[in-house]
């Protein structure tokens, strides 16, 4: 009697292929959902007597390891241009308003300097602008 391993091999491959299952634990809301959220009303008090300056330095080693600032200003959904460097720009803004009773940097102007070598890349971002404080109604 001749025994063939092909049917067993085929059965093993099919059983190892697996399946994906989606389980719905909650149902989505049916119909229109009305949220009564009032917009936040605030004014910004801008101090134009003093220009704030912040600097952020970041070094990338082998394109993988990043050494630099660990604190950033939080600007969700705000784009700082197509060039990128958002992490460095947000760190520079944080350094400009750090230790002051301010909420936002108004009219920021950025200067970006990048130095490249074979194994590392160093970015320096400098920002200048006016400080602003939110006044809520």
Helices and strands as residue ranges (DSSP letters): H 6-17, E 42-61, E 65-68, H 86-97, E 104-116, E 120-136
